[in-house]
Amino acid sequence: MRLPCTLVVVLALGIGAAWNPASGAVRLAWHAPRPGLTGYHVYRGKPGAADLVQLTKAPVRQTVYADATAETGVAYTYAVRSVSPRGIESGPTPPVTATATLVNEPVFAVEIDKEIRGTLHGGRTLAAKLHGSARPADGEIDLRQNGHVSFPHDERFDLGQPRSIECRVWFDEPGTMPVVLRCGLCVGQYSAQPGPPYQVCGRIAGVKLYHRAVQP
């Protein structure tokens, strides 16, 4: 049984209204043909290759996938197959060709003045949510009275591409195991189970997220 499934490649320049830089990786997105599927397998090969090699060891349940093993500047052909609850794969989507690029600029940066906000690569802003006693002060996130800052989830925070984080931290108290930054994105605390052991008691500034290695 063949199930229709449309595959769209989202690269650093985006397609249509999308803007999903995946520096050092190729980010794939497709539409689910129908509900009730086990997931999808992603296949890759060199352009013109007769057969594509399966990338996913197990079916992925999401309709997005980031190929972080793609070599930057090299073209690859991709296709996706849906998997039924019985383990039967559909026919492949029409193949698409994409190349991983390198985004040198930060893909996310925290700006602090009278308020705290995040700016994504491309200009879109994310409103910050302040927890506890967190507040902006003199261009810094003041966490000396505890608290933390969180931002709405965005695909740039996912772990499917290279990541480097740059920031400045001042600790007023050492803490047990302070979490400066957590994927999600949470600044100054571990967002899944916030508590005193993970609290940064001090100040944080200059938070920038890159999808590449940053030289010290």
SULHUQUI-V599795 format. One line per field, one symbol per residue. ss: DSSP state (H for helix, E for strand, C for the rest). psi: psi as a letter, one per 30 degrees, with the letter a starting at -180 (. if undefined). burial: # if it has 16 or more other ideal C-beta (glycine too) atoms within 10 Angstrom, else .. A space follows every 50 residues. Layout:
ss: ???
psi: ???
burial: ???
This chain:
ss: CCCCCCEEEECCCCCCCCCCCCCCCEEEEECCCCCCCCEEEEEEECCCCC CCEECCCCCECCCEEEECCCCCCCEEEEEEEEECCCCCECCCCCCEEEEC CCCCCCCEEEEECCCEEEEECCCCEEEEEEECCCEEECCEEECCCCCEEE ECCCHHHCCCCCCEEEEEEEEEECCCCCCCEECCCEECCCCCCCCHHHCC EEEEEEEEEECCCCCC
psi: kkkkjkkkkjaeflkbfkjikikglkkkklkkellgleakkkkklkkfke kkkkekelkkflglkjjffkkkfkklkllkklklfggkkllllkklklkk ljjelkfkkkkjcflklkklkffklkkkkkkbgklkjhgljjgfgallkl lkklffflgglkkkkklkkkjekeleikjekkkekkkgljfeiklefgkj jbkklhkkklhlkkk.
burial: ..#.#.######......############......#########..... .#..##..##..######.#.....########.....##.##.##.### #.#..#####.#...#.####....#.#..#..###...#####.##### #..#####..###.....#........#####..#######..#...### #####.######....
